[in-house]
Amino acid sequence: MRRLFYLLALIAPVATAAQLPDFTEIAEKQGAAVVNVSTTQTVRNPLLPQIPNLPEDDPFYEFFRRFMPSPGPREFQSNSLGSGFIISSDGYILTNAHVVSAADEITVKLNDKRELKAKVIGADRRTDIAVLKIDATGLPAVKFGDPGRLKVGEWVVAIGSPFGFENTVTAGIVSAKGRSLPQENFVPFIQTDVAVNPGNSGGPLFNMRGEVVGINSQIYSRTGGFMGLSFAIPIDVANDIAQQLRSAGKVTRGKIGVVIQPITKELAESFGLAKPTGALVNSVEKGGPADKAGIESGDVILKFNGKTVGSSEDLPRIVGATKPGSRVAVQVWRNKATRDFQVVVGELQEDRAARQARRGGKPQQGESTSRYGMALTDLSEAQRKELKVSGGVLVEDAQGAAMRAGIRRGDVILAVNNQDVRSVEQFVQAMGQFEKGRVVALLVRRAGNSLYIPYRIDGN
């Protein structure tokens, strides 16, 4: 009996080990297609005292020099790390948009230790997808899998550069599928318990066949480090965005002009629904696609373009993936019965952040304003009411001479040498009156207060 127990004790560990997956082949074959992405960004010190840029013969120059603290550097370099993976042998790379957001310079380090400069082909903030391009050929590329075939409990592998440790392999299981996260309406996230940390962002998530099924994007953490909850963007969603970015440089999404909310058990009962399903419309944009089709507040959208809307989180994804201009069938629940409508899908407009991301993270600035070191936009009526001003232009970015003078992003320039400006065009005309080297007084509204800032026109 004792001999039998001894034999079983020897066999048990072998049997247990035989059941565990082997990740070595994935690491060896797929690791070469995973890259390290490092970025450099010039950041302005937000804590600097606002010392005017005065000439040495100015009577106030000595006062500021003696009594104001040393400001230190106005600019400094900020570096960040992330991951990515090669999707074609000619140098196209997928990563997260937040990895390369506002970067001045992007460097991609390959598995063979080569370091190459990369440019952003396009970035989409709403799905956190970016496409990079490096000047190289004959590169190893990943193969895409089908996230729809993933099963909860299935083993998955992440490869990336957590905290800068290149080609780190971690493994875990799929914890859930189709997760919705706050402020993330267009991505049905894959939840895993794979160890993902800062630097893993943008790296691939592989299934056991060595196919990419997702892009590691976010973690849930109360400490800033891994706590067992990681979220990946399904690769089919990412690939669709990547194709649009490569072909058009931007992403086109559908919209129907409704504000929705979830259906609870109590609401379902009050509307006569058998179960809490669909998306409840609580308001309709006047003149929008849904309004024109006849959809009303209080309707529950059950199907859109033949696809079932299981919950309110499903609708933005389905509508967003629909081509603008398409005529689609929409089934709603109204007065305890289903009704069918035909909706012509509109186009969801890019917000300012998305436009800036598409331009590499920099606000748009015309040739006329950029020579003054500022990116300016006209104020809307709503902004003027909020700021209690009748005119002015908004500073969206300040660099060069403007930054040296102490002008900040978010300032509103009201006047040039007491000459009121109500538009960017008027600002350019006012500045054009003065020669290079002239100091002008810019009246600026900042945090509810007004102040004059001396600005020297350097002509660059």
DRENGUKE-292268 format. One record per residue (C-alpha): residue in one letter; z, y, x. Coordinates in steps of 0.2 Angstrom, whole numbers, m for minus. Each point is the difference from the previous one (the first is absolute). Example, Ala and Ser with C-alpha at 12.3 -4.5 7.8 and 13.67 -1.06 7.14 Angstrom:
BEGIN
[atom "A", [39, m22, 62]]
[atom "S", [m3, 17, 6]]
//
This chain:
BEGIN
[atom "M", [0, 0, 0]]
[atom "R", [4, 12, 14]]
[atom "R", [m16, m4, 9]]
[atom "L", [m10, 4, m16]]
[atom "F", [9, 17, m2]]
[atom "Y", [m5, 4, 18]]
[atom "L", [m18, m4, m3]]
[atom "L", [0, 10, m16]]
[atom "A", [7, 15, 10]]
[atom "L", [m14, m1, 13]]
[atom "I", [m13, m1, m13]]
[atom "A", [6, 14, m12]]
[atom "P", [m4, 15, 12]]
[atom "V", [m17, m7, 3]]
[atom "A", [m4, m2, m18]]
[atom "T", [6, 18, m4]]
[atom "A", [m10, 8, 15]]
[atom "A", [m16, m9, m6]]
[atom "Q", [2, 9, m17]]
[atom "L", [0, 17, 8]]
[atom "P", [m16, 10, 2]]
[atom "D", [m8, 3, 17]]
[atom "F", [m5, 18, 3]]
[atom "T", [m6, m2, 18]]
[atom "E", [m19, m2, m5]]
[atom "I", [1, 16, m10]]
[atom "A", [8, 10, 14]]
[atom "E", [m12, m7, 13]]
[atom "K", [m16, 3, m10]]
[atom "Q", [4, 15, m11]]
[atom "G", [11, 10, 12]]
[atom "A", [m16, 6, 10]]
[atom "A", [m6, 10, m16]]
[atom "V", [17, 9, m2]]
[atom "V", [1, 17, 9]]
[atom "N", [13, 13, 4]]
[atom "V", [m3, 17, m7]]
[atom "S", [9, 15, 8]]
[atom "T", [m2, 18, m5]]
[atom "T", [4, 17, 7]]
[atom "Q", [3, 15, m11]]
[atom "T", [4, 18, 4]]
[atom "V", [15, 6, m9]]
[atom "R", [7, 17, m2]]
[atom "N", [19, 2, 2]]
[atom "P", [7, 5, m17]]
[atom "L", [16, 6, 7]]
[atom "L", [m7, 14, 11]]
[atom "P", [7, 18, m3]]
[atom "Q", [m14, 11, m6]]
[atom "I", [m2, 11, 15]]
[atom "P", [m14, 13, m2]]
[atom "N", [m14, m1, 13]]
[atom "L", [2, 17, 8]]
[atom "P", [m7, 8, 16]]
[atom "E", [12, 3, 14]]
[atom "D", [m2, 19, m2]]
[atom "D", [6, m1, m18]]
[atom "P", [17, 8, m2]]
[atom "F", [6, m15, m10]]
[atom "Y", [m6, m13, 13]]
[atom "E", [16, 2, 11]]
[atom "F", [11, m1, m15]]
[atom "F", [m7, m17, m5]]
[atom "R", [m1, m6, 18]]
[atom "R", [19, 3, 2]]
[atom "F", [8, m4, m16]]
[atom "M", [m11, m13, m8]]
[atom "P", [3, m18, 6]]
[atom "S", [m14, m9, 10]]
[atom "P", [m12, m7, m13]]
[atom "G", [m5, m15, 11]]
[atom "P", [m17, m8, m2]]
[atom "R", [m9, 5, m16]]
[atom "E", [m10, m16, 0]]
[atom "F", [4, m18, 6]]
[atom "Q", [m9, m16, m1]]
[atom "S", [6, m13, m12]]
[atom "N", [m5, m18, 3]]
[atom "S", [0, m15, m12]]
[atom "L", [m5, m18, 0]]
[atom "G", [m8, m12, m13]]
[atom "S", [m11, m15, m1]]
[atom "G", [m17, m4, m6]]
[atom "F", [m13, m14, 0]]
[atom "I", [m19, m1, 4]]
[atom "I", [m11, m3, m15]]
[atom "S", [m17, 0, 9]]
[atom "S", [m6, m4, 17]]
[atom "D", [m7, 17, 2]]
[atom "G", [17, 9, 0]]
[atom "Y", [6, 4, m17]]
[atom "I", [18, m2, m3]]
[atom "L", [12, 0, m15]]
[atom "T", [17, 8, 0]]
[atom "N", [12, 10, m11]]
[atom "A", [m5, 18, m4]]
[atom "H", [18, 5, 4]]
[atom "V", [m2, m7, 18]]
[atom "V", [m14, 13, 4]]
[atom "S", [5, 14, m12]]
[atom "A", [m2, 17, 9]]
[atom "A", [m3, m8, 17]]
[atom "D", [m8, 11, 13]]
[atom "E", [m5, m15, 10]]
[atom "I", [0, m19, m3]]
[atom "T", [0, m13, 13]]
[atom "V", [m4, m19, m4]]
[atom "K", [7, m13, 12]]
[atom "L", [m9, m16, m1]]
[atom "N", [7, m17, 4]]
[atom "D", [m9, 0, 17]]
[atom "K", [9, 16, 5]]
[atom "R", [m14, 11, m2]]
[atom "E", [4, 17, m7]]
[atom "L", [m13, 9, m10]]
[atom "K", [0, 17, m10]]
[atom "A", [m3, m2, m19]]
[atom "K", [m6, 11, m13]]
[atom "V", [4, 0, m19]]
[atom "I", [m14, m5, m10]]
[atom "G", [10, 3, m16]]
[atom "A", [17, m1, m7]]
[atom "D", [7, m3, m18]]
[atom "R", [17, 6, m3]]
[atom "R", [2, m8, m17]]
[atom "T", [m2, m18, 7]]
[atom "D", [6, 4, 18]]
[atom "I", [m16, m7, 7]]
[atom "A", [m10, 8, 15]]
[atom "V", [m15, m6, 9]]
[atom "L", [m2, 4, 19]]
[atom "K", [m14, m2, 12]]
[atom "I", [0, m4, 18]]
[atom "D", [m15, 0, 12]]
[atom "A", [m1, m18, 4]]
[atom "T", [m10, m16, m4]]
[atom "G", [2, m19, 0]]
[atom "L", [18, 2, m6]]
[atom "P", [9, m14, m9]]
[atom "A", [2, 3, m18]]
[atom "V", [11, m7, m14]]
[atom "K", [m5, m10, m15]]
[atom "F", [5, 5, m17]]
[atom "G", [8, m11, m13]]
[atom "D", [3, 0, m18]]
[atom "P", [17, 8, m5]]
[atom "G", [m3, m7, m18]]
[atom "R", [3, m17, 7]]
[atom "L", [16, 4, 8]]
[atom "K", [15, m9, m8]]
[atom "V", [18, 6, 0]]
[atom "G", [9, m10, 13]]
[atom "E", [m15, m3, 11]]
[atom "W", [2, 3, 19]]
[atom "V", [m8, 16, 7]]
[atom "V", [0, 7, 18]]
[atom "A", [0, 19, 6]]
[atom "I", [m6, 5, 17]]
[atom "G", [3, 18, 6]]
[atom "S", [9, 12, 11]]
[atom "P", [18, 2, m6]]
[atom "F", [9, 14, 10]]
[atom "G", [m15, m1, 12]]
[atom "F", [2, m19, 4]]
[atom "E", [m19, m5, 0]]
[atom "N", [m6, m16, m9]]
[atom "T", [16, m4, m7]]
[atom "V", [m1, m15, m12]]
[atom "T", [12, m2, m15]]
[atom "A", [m1, m11, m15]]
[atom "G", [7, m3, m17]]
[atom "I", [m5, m3, m18]]
[atom "V", [m8, 9, m14]]
[atom "S", [15, 6, m11]]
[atom "A", [m10, 8, m14]]
[atom "K", [m17, 6, m5]]
[atom "G", [m6, 15, m9]]
[atom "R", [15, 11, 4]]
[atom "S", [0, 18, m6]]
[atom "L", [9, 13, 11]]
[atom "P", [5, 18, m4]]
[atom "Q", [m15, 12, 2]]
[atom "E", [m12, m14, 4]]
[atom "N", [m10, m3, m16]]
[atom "F", [m16, m7, 8]]
[atom "V", [6, m15, 10]]
[atom "P", [7, m16, m6]]
[atom "F", [11, m4, 15]]
[atom "I", [3, m17, 7]]
[atom "Q", [19, m2, 4]]
[atom "T", [5, m11, 14]]
[atom "D", [16, m3, 11]]
[atom "V", [m10, 1, 16]]
[atom "A", [9, 10, 13]]
[atom "V", [m9, 17, 0]]
[atom "N", [6, 15, 9]]
[atom "P", [m6, 17, 6]]
[atom "G", [m16, m3, 10]]
[atom "N", [m5, m14, m11]]
[atom "S", [m8, 12, m13]]
[atom "G", [m19, m3, m1]]
[atom "G", [1, m17, 7]]
[atom "P", [m7, m16, m8]]
[atom "L", [8, m13, m11]]
[atom "F", [m7, m17, 2]]
[atom "N", [0, m16, m11]]
[atom "M", [2, m17, 9]]
[atom "R", [m19, m1, 1]]
[atom "G", [m1, 15, 12]]
[atom "E", [m7, 12, m13]]
[atom "V", [6, 17, m3]]
[atom "V", [7, 2, m18]]
[atom "G", [9, 17, 2]]
[atom "I", [4, 15, 10]]
[atom "N", [18, 2, 4]]
[atom "S", [5, 17, m6]]
[atom "Q", [18, 3, m6]]
[atom "I", [17, m7, 1]]
[atom "Y", [15, 3, m11]]
[atom "S", [15, 4, 10]]
[atom "R", [17, 9, m1]]
[atom "T", [1, 0, 19]]
[atom "G", [m18, 4, 6]]
[atom "G", [m2, m17, 7]]
[atom "F", [m5, m17, m8]]
[atom "M", [10, m6, m14]]
[atom "G", [m10, m14, m7]]
[atom "L", [m12, 10, m12]]
[atom "S", [m17, 4, 7]]
[atom "F", [m15, 5, m10]]
[atom "A", [m19, m3, 5]]
[atom "I", [m16, 8, m8]]
[atom "P", [m11, m14, m6]]
[atom "I", [m15, m2, 11]]
[atom "D", [m12, 1, m15]]
[atom "V", [7, 17, m5]]
[atom "A", [m1, 6, 18]]
[atom "N", [m18, m6, 3]]
[atom "D", [m6, 8, m15]]
[atom "I", [7, 17, 6]]
[atom "A", [m6, m3, 17]]
[atom "Q", [m18, m3, m6]]
[atom "Q", [1, 17, m9]]
[atom "L", [7, 9, 15]]
[atom "R", [m14, m7, 11]]
[atom "S", [m14, 4, m12]]
[atom "A", [6, 16, m7]]
[atom "G", [15, 6, 10]]
[atom "K", [10, 1, m16]]
[atom "V", [6, m11, m15]]
[atom "T", [m6, 3, m17]]
[atom "R", [12, m5, m15]]
[atom "G", [m1, 0, m18]]
[atom "K", [11, 9, m12]]
[atom "I", [1, 1, m19]]
[atom "G", [13, 14, m2]]
[atom "V", [15, m8, m7]]
[atom "V", [19, 0, 4]]
[atom "I", [8, m17, m3]]
[atom "Q", [17, m8, 0]]
[atom "P", [6, m18, 0]]
[atom "I", [2, m10, m16]]
[atom "T", [18, m6, m2]]
[atom "K", [6, m14, m11]]
[atom "E", [7, 13, m12]]
[atom "L", [m16, 10, 0]]
[atom "A", [m10, m15, m3]]
[atom "E", [10, m4, m15]]
[atom "S", [m2, 17, m7]]
[atom "F", [m19, m1, 2]]
[atom "G", [m1, m17, m8]]
[atom "L", [m6, m8, 17]]
[atom "A", [5, m19, 2]]
[atom "K", [5, 4, 18]]
[atom "P", [2, 14, 12]]
[atom "T", [m17, 1, 7]]
[atom "G", [m13, 14, 4]]
[atom "A", [2, 18, 4]]
[atom "L", [7, 13, m12]]
[atom "V", [m10, 17, m1]]
[atom "N", [12, 14, m2]]
[atom "S", [m12, 14, 3]]
[atom "V", [m19, 2, 1]]
[atom "E", [m9, 13, 10]]
[atom "K", [m9, 12, m12]]
[atom "G", [m19, m2, 3]]
[atom "G", [2, m15, 12]]
[atom "P", [m9, m17, m2]]
[atom "A", [14, m8, m10]]
[atom "D", [1, 15, m12]]
[atom "K", [m19, 0, m2]]
[atom "A", [0, m18, m4]]
[atom "G", [14, 2, m14]]
[atom "I", [15, m7, 9]]
[atom "E", [16, 8, m6]]
[atom "S", [18, 2, 6]]
[atom "G", [10, m15, m7]]
[atom "D", [m14, m13, 4]]
[atom "V", [4, m15, 10]]
[atom "I", [m15, m4, 12]]
[atom "L", [m1, m19, 0]]
[atom "K", [m17, m3, 9]]
[atom "F", [m11, 11, 11]]
[atom "N", [m18, m5, 4]]
[atom "G", [4, m18, m5]]
[atom "K", [16, m1, 11]]
[atom "T", [17, m3, m7]]
[atom "V", [13, 14, 2]]
[atom "G", [15, m11, 2]]
[atom "S", [11, 15, 4]]
[atom "S", [m1, 19, 3]]
[atom "E", [m2, m3, 19]]
[atom "D", [m16, m9, m3]]
[atom "L", [m10, 14, m8]]
[atom "P", [m1, 12, 14]]
[atom "R", [m7, m13, 12]]
[atom "I", [m12, m6, m13]]
[atom "V", [m6, 17, m4]]
[atom "G", [0, 6, 18]]
[atom "A", [m11, m15, 5]]
[atom "T", [m13, 5, m14]]
[atom "K", [m16, 9, 5]]
[atom "P", [0, 18, m7]]
[atom "G", [m13, 2, m13]]
[atom "S", [2, m18, m6]]
[atom "R", [1, m3, m19]]
[atom "V", [14, m13, m3]]
[atom "A", [8, m8, m14]]
[atom "V", [18, 4, m3]]
[atom "Q", [11, m10, m13]]
[atom "V", [16, 9, m6]]
[atom "W", [14, m4, m12]]
[atom "R", [2, 13, m14]]
[atom "N", [9, m2, m17]]
[atom "K", [4, m18, 3]]
[atom "A", [m19, m5, 3]]
[atom "T", [m12, 0, 14]]
[atom "R", [m14, 13, 2]]
[atom "D", [m15, 1, 12]]
[atom "F", [m7, 15, 8]]
[atom "Q", [m13, 4, 12]]
[atom "V", [5, 12, 14]]
[atom "V", [m11, 8, 13]]
[atom "V", [11, 0, 16]]
[atom "G", [2, 16, 9]]
[atom "E", [3, 3, 19]]
[atom "L", [18, 3, 7]]
[atom "Q", [m1, 15, 11]]
[atom "E", [7, 0, 18]]
[atom "D", [16, 9, 2]]
[atom "R", [2, 12, 15]]
[atom "A", [10, m13, 10]]
[atom "A", [m15, m12, m2]]
[atom "R", [m13, 13, 5]]
[atom "Q", [10, 4, 16]]
[atom "A", [2, m18, 4]]
[atom "R", [m19, m2, m1]]
[atom "R", [m2, 14, 12]]
[atom "G", [12, m8, 12]]
[atom "G", [16, 8, m6]]
[atom "K", [m5, 18, 3]]
[atom "P", [m1, 13, m14]]
[atom "Q", [m17, 6, m3]]
[atom "Q", [m4, 17, 8]]
[atom "G", [m15, 10, 0]]
[atom "E", [m8, 8, 16]]
[atom "S", [6, 17, m5]]
[atom "T", [18, m4, m2]]
[atom "S", [1, m13, 14]]
[atom "R", [m3, 13, 13]]
[atom "Y", [17, 8, m5]]
[atom "G", [9, m17, 2]]
[atom "M", [3, m2, m19]]
[atom "A", [m6, m11, m14]]
[atom "L", [1, 11, m16]]
[atom "T", [m3, m4, m18]]
[atom "D", [0, 12, m15]]
[atom "L", [16, m1, m11]]
[atom "S", [m2, m7, m18]]
[atom "E", [7, 10, m15]]
[atom "A", [14, m12, m1]]
[atom "Q", [5, 2, 18]]
[atom "R", [m1, 19, m2]]
[atom "K", [12, m1, m15]]
[atom "E", [12, m12, 9]]
[atom "L", [0, 12, 16]]
[atom "K", [0, 16, m11]]
[atom "V", [m14, 7, 10]]
[atom "S", [m16, 8, m7]]
[atom "G", [m11, m5, 15]]
[atom "G", [1, m8, 17]]
[atom "V", [m7, m15, 9]]
[atom "L", [9, m17, 4]]
[atom "V", [2, m5, 18]]
[atom "E", [m4, m19, 1]]
[atom "D", [0, m2, 19]]
[atom "A", [4, 12, 14]]
[atom "Q", [m5, m3, 18]]
[atom "G", [m4, 10, 16]]
[atom "A", [2, 19, m2]]
[atom "A", [7, m2, m18]]
[atom "M", [13, m13, 6]]
[atom "R", [5, 11, 15]]
[atom "A", [3, 15, m11]]
[atom "G", [12, m10, m11]]
[atom "I", [m11, m4, m15]]
[atom "R", [5, m16, m9]]
[atom "R", [m8, m12, m11]]
[atom "G", [5, 5, m18]]
[atom "D", [0, 18, 3]]
[atom "V", [m9, 12, m12]]
[atom "I", [m9, 14, 9]]
[atom "L", [1, 15, m12]]
[atom "A", [m8, 14, 10]]
[atom "V", [m8, 5, 17]]
[atom "N", [6, 17, 6]]
[atom "N", [6, 4, m17]]
[atom "Q", [m17, m4, m7]]
[atom "D", [3, m13, m15]]
[atom "V", [m10, m16, 1]]
[atom "R", [m3, m11, m16]]
[atom "S", [m12, m13, 7]]
[atom "V", [m5, m8, 17]]
[atom "E", [m16, 10, m1]]
[atom "Q", [10, 17, m1]]
[atom "F", [11, m6, 15]]
[atom "V", [m15, m4, 11]]
[atom "Q", [m7, 17, m5]]
[atom "A", [16, 9, 4]]
[atom "M", [2, m9, 17]]
[atom "G", [m18, 4, 4]]
[atom "Q", [4, 19, 1]]
[atom "F", [10, m3, 16]]
[atom "E", [m6, m3, 18]]
[atom "K", [6, m13, 12]]
[atom "G", [17, 3, 7]]
[atom "R", [6, 11, m15]]
[atom "V", [17, m4, m7]]
[atom "V", [0, 1, m19]]
[atom "A", [15, m2, m12]]
[atom "L", [m1, m15, m12]]
[atom "L", [11, 2, m15]]
[atom "V", [6, m18, m4]]
[atom "R", [10, m8, m14]]
[atom "R", [11, m14, 6]]
[atom "A", [14, m9, m10]]
[atom "G", [1, 14, m13]]
[atom "N", [1, 14, 13]]
[atom "S", [m13, 12, 8]]
[atom "L", [m2, 4, 18]]
[atom "Y", [m12, 8, 12]]
[atom "I", [m7, m11, 14]]
[atom "P", [m9, 9, 15]]
[atom "Y", [m16, m10, 3]]
[atom "R", [m11, 3, 15]]
[atom "I", [m19, m3, m3]]
[atom "D", [m5, m11, 15]]
[atom "G", [m18, m2, m5]]
[atom "N", [m1, m19, 3]]
//
